[in-house]
Amino acid sequence: MRCSDGTLYTGIATDVSRRLTEHEGATGRGAKYLRGKLPLELLLARVVGTREVALRVEHRIKRLPRARKAELARDAALLDRFVAARPTPT
């Protein structure tokens, strides 16, 4: 997601629509990082497999520089290759 201040946010959810509503609502169920950064723009959502795989992909994306995250958000095929190249569990 892109925040109103231009920052990018990465997260996982089983129901993206519901999670976006939680982030934008006043229920207190949204991510602390996103408070005060509304409105949010969903840039991309992808099914990547199990929760375990999703957490690994999320962790890898969060470690990337902003420019690389923006590149993944713009190019779905590049994101698909990034997900497919996930490291094996240790």
N, CA, C and O atoms as a DFTB+ gen file, in Angstrom:
360 C
 N C O
     1  1       0.837      -1.172       0.000
     2  2       0.000       0.000       0.000
     3  2       0.884       1.239       0.000
     4  3       1.990       1.240       0.542
     5  1       0.371       2.280      -0.616
     6  2       1.040       3.572      -0.552
     7  2       0.265       4.438       0.421
     8  3      -0.958       4.551       0.332
     9  1       0.984       5.046       1.351
    10  2       0.375       5.931       2.348
    11  2       0.303       7.352       1.794
    12  3       0.932       7.668       0.784
    13  1      -0.462       8.195       2.461
    14  2      -0.623       9.581       2.007
    15  2       0.696      10.339       1.999
    16  3       0.848      11.302       1.247
    17  1       1.657       9.919       2.826
    18  2       2.961      10.593       2.853
    19  2       3.940      10.007       1.845
    20  3       5.110      10.389       1.819
    21  1       3.458       9.062       1.001
    22  2       4.293       8.485      -0.050
    23  2       5.065       7.247       0.379
    24  3       5.694       6.602      -0.459
    25  1       5.037       6.899       1.658
    26  2       5.737       5.706       2.098
    27  2       4.980       4.464       1.639
    28  3       3.786       4.519       1.345
    29  1       5.691       3.357       1.584
    30  2       5.107       2.093       1.162
    31  2       4.987       1.165       2.357
    32  3       5.872       1.121       3.213
    33  1       3.888       0.421       2.413
    34  2       3.628      -0.501       3.512
    35  2       3.375      -1.881       2.933
    36  3       2.640      -2.031       1.956
    37  1       3.987      -2.887       3.540
    38  2       3.810      -4.281       3.125
    39  2       3.230      -5.067       4.280
    40  3       3.665      -4.914       5.421
    41  1       2.249      -5.910       3.994
    42  2       1.669      -6.746       5.031
    43  2       1.021      -7.964       4.417
    44  3       0.932      -8.085       3.196
    45  1       0.564      -8.871       5.275
    46  2      -0.133     -10.060       4.792
    47  2      -1.549     -10.064       5.354
    48  3      -1.813      -9.487       6.409
    49  1      -2.458     -10.723       4.634
    50  2      -3.848     -10.819       5.077
    51  2      -4.517     -11.971       4.351
    52  3      -4.181     -12.275       3.206
    53  1      -5.460     -12.607       5.015
    54  2      -6.257     -13.637       4.355
    55  2      -7.413     -13.006       3.582
    56  3      -7.927     -13.597       2.632
    57  1      -7.820     -11.805       3.991
    58  2      -8.895     -11.066       3.331
    59  2      -8.408      -9.621       3.175
    60  3      -8.499      -8.823       4.107
    61  1      -7.895      -9.303       2.000
    62  2      -7.266      -8.003       1.758
    63  2      -8.258      -6.862       1.929
    64  3      -7.921      -5.836       2.520
    65  1      -9.462      -7.024       1.428
    66  2     -10.475      -5.979       1.542
    67  2     -10.784      -5.660       3.007
    68  3     -10.840      -4.496       3.403
    69  1     -10.984      -6.712       3.800
    70  2     -11.264      -6.523       5.225
    71  2     -10.091      -5.852       5.925
    72  3     -10.283      -4.962       6.753
    73  1      -8.879      -6.278       5.593
    74  2      -7.699      -5.715       6.251
    75  2      -7.519      -4.246       5.891
    76  3      -7.166      -3.440       6.752
    77  1      -7.750      -3.892       4.657
    78  2      -7.659      -2.494       4.243
    79  2      -8.673      -1.654       5.012
    80  3      -8.361      -0.549       5.455
    81  1      -9.890      -2.180       5.171
    82  2     -10.914      -1.484       5.951
    83  2     -10.462      -1.304       7.393
    84  3     -10.682      -0.244       7.979
    85  1      -9.833      -2.324       7.976
    86  2      -9.326      -2.222       9.346
    87  2      -8.247      -1.144       9.458
    88  3      -8.229      -0.370      10.415
    89  1      -7.360      -1.103       8.481
    90  2      -6.300      -0.091       8.493
    91  2      -6.882       1.317       8.404
    92  3      -6.380       2.239       9.048
    93  1      -7.928       1.485       7.615
    94  2      -8.514       2.808       7.397
    95  2      -9.514       3.211       8.476
    96  3      -9.843       4.391       8.597
    97  1     -10.000       2.258       9.258
    98  2     -11.030       2.526      10.248
    99  2     -10.484       3.000      11.578
   100  3      -9.274       3.068      11.794
   101  1     -11.408       3.324      12.455
   102  2     -11.058       3.815      13.787
   103  2     -11.205       2.720      14.841
   104  3     -11.345       3.007      16.029
   105  1     -11.172       1.457      14.394
   106  2     -11.378       0.343      15.320
   107  2     -10.135       0.031      16.146
   108  3     -10.223      -0.681      17.146
   109  1      -8.998       0.545      15.746
   110  2      -7.762       0.242      16.451
   111  2      -7.151      -1.077      16.016
   112  3      -6.163      -1.523      16.599
   113  1      -7.730      -1.711      14.993
   114  2      -7.221      -2.998      14.521
   115  2      -6.222      -2.845      13.383
   116  3      -5.650      -3.838      12.935
   117  1      -6.000      -1.628      12.907
   118  2      -5.045      -1.391      11.842
   119  2      -3.621      -1.328      12.372
   120  3      -3.400      -1.228      13.579
   121  1      -2.664      -1.389      11.465
   122  2      -1.254      -1.326      11.845
   123  2      -0.933       0.041      12.450
   124  3      -1.376       1.072      11.942
   125  1      -0.175       0.042      13.516
   126  2       0.209       1.280      14.186
   127  2       0.950       2.211      13.224
   128  3       0.769       3.428      13.268
   129  1       1.781       1.634      12.358
   130  2       2.553       2.423      11.400
   131  2       1.656       3.282      10.508
   132  3       2.048       4.378      10.108
   133  1       0.460       2.793      10.198
   134  2      -0.416       3.483       9.247
   135  2      -1.274       4.582       9.861
   136  3      -1.918       5.340       9.135
   137  1      -1.291       4.677      11.165
   138  2      -2.106       5.713      11.804
   139  2      -1.592       7.095      11.416
   140  3      -0.401       7.385      11.532
   141  1      -2.499       7.934      10.959
   142  2      -2.135       9.280      10.542
   143  2      -1.578       9.355       9.136
   144  3      -1.125      10.416       8.707
   145  1      -1.604       8.240       8.404
   146  2      -1.054       8.218       7.046
   147  2      -2.129       7.913       6.013
   148  3      -1.839       7.420       4.923
   149  1      -3.374       8.212       6.371
   150  2      -4.486       7.972       5.458
   151  2      -4.633       9.137       4.491
   152  3      -4.223      10.249       4.827
   153  1      -5.195       8.934       3.312
   154  2      -5.766       7.702       2.810
   155  2      -4.686       6.751       2.292
   156  3      -3.566       7.160       1.984
   157  1      -5.050       5.484       2.207
   158  2      -4.161       4.438       1.716
   159  2      -4.560       4.064       0.300
   160  3      -5.734       4.125      -0.065
   161  1      -3.572       3.675      -0.491
   162  2      -3.832       3.219      -1.856
   163  2      -3.256       1.813      -1.990
   164  3      -2.052       1.608      -1.836
   165  1      -4.118       0.857      -2.275
   166  2      -3.660      -0.513      -2.478
   167  2      -2.985      -0.586      -3.841
   168  3      -3.629      -0.363      -4.866
   169  1      -1.703      -0.893      -3.858
   170  2      -0.950      -0.964      -5.101
   171  2      -0.984      -2.358      -5.710
   172  3      -1.069      -2.513      -6.928
   173  1      -0.918      -3.363      -4.858
   174  2      -0.826      -4.721      -5.377
   175  2      -1.195      -5.722      -4.290
   176  3      -0.866      -5.530      -3.120
   177  1      -1.868      -6.773      -4.677
   178  2      -2.172      -7.884      -3.766
   179  2      -1.903      -9.165      -4.536
   180  3      -2.283      -9.295      -5.700
   181  1      -1.250     -10.102      -3.881
   182  2      -0.904     -11.380      -4.515
   183  2      -1.125     -12.531      -3.551
   184  3      -0.851     -12.405      -2.357
   185  1      -1.614     -13.641      -4.054
   186  2      -1.661     -14.884      -3.287
   187  2      -0.298     -15.542      -3.472
   188  3       0.163     -15.740      -4.597
   189  1       0.339     -15.878      -2.353
   190  2       1.687     -16.459      -2.454
   191  2       1.776     -17.854      -1.853
   192  3       2.833     -18.479      -1.930
   193  1       0.719     -18.354      -1.267
   194  2       0.753     -19.696      -0.698
   195  2       0.319     -19.687       0.753
   196  3      -0.600     -18.962       1.133
   197  1       0.977     -20.484       1.548
   198  2       0.631     -20.618       2.959
   199  2       0.995     -19.362       3.739
   200  3       1.702     -18.489       3.237
   201  1       0.504     -19.282       4.967
   202  2       0.843     -18.163       5.848
   203  2       2.349     -18.099       6.078
   204  3       2.937     -17.019       6.110
   205  1       2.956     -19.251       6.237
   206  2       4.407     -19.309       6.446
   207  2       5.159     -18.687       5.272
   208  3       6.082     -17.896       5.466
   209  1       4.762     -19.045       4.066
   210  2       5.397     -18.487       2.866
   211  2       5.136     -16.988       2.800
   212  3       6.044     -16.215       2.496
   213  1       3.910     -16.571       3.080
   214  2       3.555     -15.151       3.033
   215  2       4.407     -14.348       4.012
   216  3       4.878     -13.261       3.679
   217  1       4.607     -14.877       5.214
   218  2       5.439     -14.179       6.204
   219  2       6.879     -14.055       5.730
   220  3       7.516     -13.023       5.945
   221  1       7.391     -15.081       5.098
   222  2       8.772     -15.026       4.574
   223  2       8.897     -13.983       3.463
   224  3       9.843     -13.195       3.440
   225  1       7.928     -13.991       2.544
   226  2       7.955     -13.022       1.442
   227  2       7.816     -11.608       1.997
   228  3       8.534     -10.702       1.571
   229  1       6.900     -11.412       2.943
   230  2       6.723     -10.099       3.565
   231  2       8.038      -9.631       4.186
   232  3       8.441      -8.483       3.998
   233  1       8.699     -10.507       4.917
   234  2       9.960     -10.153       5.571
   235  2      11.019      -9.750       4.539
   236  3      11.746      -8.776       4.732
   237  1      11.094     -10.499       3.458
   238  2      12.076     -10.179       2.407
   239  2      11.770      -8.825       1.770
   240  3      12.681      -8.034       1.524
   241  1      10.489      -8.555       1.502
   242  2      10.118      -7.279       0.878
   243  2      10.411      -6.123       1.820
   244  3      10.922      -5.090       1.388
   245  1      10.097      -6.280       3.098
   246  2      10.332      -5.190       4.058
   247  2      11.801      -4.837       4.185
   248  3      12.126      -3.714       4.572
   249  1      12.689      -5.749       3.875
   250  2      14.129      -5.486       3.963
   251  2      14.671      -4.774       2.721
   252  3      15.813      -4.314       2.728
   253  1      13.877      -4.678       1.669
   254  2      14.329      -4.052       0.425
   255  2      14.335      -2.532       0.538
   256  3      13.579      -1.962       1.325
   257  1      15.193      -1.873      -0.252
   258  2      15.132      -0.404      -0.330
   259  2      13.825       0.030      -0.985
   260  3      13.212      -0.730      -1.735
   261  1      13.409       1.256      -0.694
   262  2      12.141       1.779      -1.200
   263  2      12.037       1.680      -2.722
   264  3      10.984       1.315      -3.245
   265  1      13.096       1.996      -3.423
   266  2      13.064       1.965      -4.889
   267  2      12.759       0.561      -5.406
   268  3      12.011       0.405      -6.371
   269  1      13.324      -0.441      -4.780
   270  2      13.092      -1.832      -5.193
   271  2      11.651      -2.246      -4.883
   272  3      11.031      -2.956      -5.675
   273  1      11.109      -1.808      -3.735
   274  2       9.711      -2.096      -3.393
   275  2       8.781      -1.478      -4.432
   276  3       7.830      -2.119      -4.879
   277  1       9.055      -0.237      -4.813
   278  2       8.227       0.446      -5.805
   279  2       8.294      -0.285      -7.144
   280  3       7.293      -0.388      -7.853
   281  1       9.468      -0.786      -7.482
   282  2       9.642      -1.543      -8.727
   283  2       8.790      -2.826      -8.696
   284  3       8.148      -3.163      -9.691
   285  1       8.784      -3.529      -7.579
   286  2       7.962      -4.736      -7.444
   287  2       6.479      -4.404      -7.547
   288  3       5.715      -5.165      -8.140
   289  1       6.064      -3.280      -6.978
   290  2       4.658      -2.872      -7.016
   291  2       4.214      -2.502      -8.430
   292  3       3.051      -2.692      -8.785
   293  1       5.125      -1.979      -9.230
   294  2       4.797      -1.579     -10.607
   295  2       4.772      -2.751     -11.578
   296  3       4.058      -2.717     -12.580
   297  1       5.544      -3.781     -11.283
   298  2       5.735      -4.872     -12.236
   299  2       5.332      -6.201     -11.608
   300  3       6.111      -6.809     -10.874
   301  1       4.111      -6.650     -11.901
   302  2       3.584      -7.878     -11.305
   303  2       4.436      -9.093     -11.672
   304  3       4.614      -9.991     -10.849
   305  1       4.960      -9.132     -12.885
   306  2       5.792     -10.265     -13.295
   307  2       7.084     -10.306     -12.478
   308  3       7.556     -11.381     -12.109
   309  1       7.643      -9.150     -12.203
   310  2       8.850      -9.078     -11.386
   311  2       8.559      -9.557      -9.964
   312  3       9.366     -10.267      -9.364
   313  1       7.403      -9.165      -9.429
   314  2       7.011      -9.635      -8.103
   315  2       6.822     -11.147      -8.107
   316  3       7.228     -11.821      -7.160
   317  1       6.215     -11.685      -9.152
   318  2       6.026     -13.134      -9.237
   319  2       7.368     -13.860      -9.229
   320  3       7.504     -14.895      -8.578
   321  1       8.361     -13.329      -9.945
   322  2       9.699     -13.935      -9.943
   323  2      10.340     -13.814      -8.570
   324  3      11.013     -14.740      -8.115
   325  1      10.138     -12.680      -7.903
   326  2      10.674     -12.458      -6.562
   327  2      10.095     -13.490      -5.590
   328  3      10.823     -14.062      -4.779
   329  1       8.806     -13.720      -5.676
   330  2       8.137     -14.687      -4.790
   331  2       8.627     -16.098      -5.100
   332  3       8.895     -16.875      -4.184
   333  1       8.744     -16.432      -6.374
   334  2       9.180     -17.775      -6.786
   335  2      10.616     -18.059      -6.322
   336  3      10.977     -19.214      -6.098
   337  1      11.419     -17.023      -6.182
   338  2      12.829     -17.188      -5.805
   339  2      13.018     -17.199      -4.303
   340  3      14.130     -17.008      -3.812
   341  1      11.932     -17.423      -3.565
   342  2      12.021     -17.386      -2.100
   343  2      13.046     -18.404      -1.601
   344  3      13.161     -19.505      -2.141
   345  1      13.776     -18.022      -0.579
   346  2      14.765     -18.944      -0.024
   347  2      14.083     -20.100       0.697
   348  3      12.955     -19.971       1.172
   349  1      14.766     -21.207       0.770
   350  2      14.231     -22.369       1.461
   351  2      14.358     -22.185       2.960
   352  3      15.232     -21.449       3.418
   353  1      13.498     -22.841       3.737
   354  2      13.584     -22.726       5.201
   355  2      14.926     -23.215       5.718
   356  3      15.545     -24.102       5.131
   357  1      15.368     -22.629       6.821
   358  2      16.655     -23.048       7.383
   359  2      16.481     -24.090       8.443
   360  3      17.464     -24.553       9.021
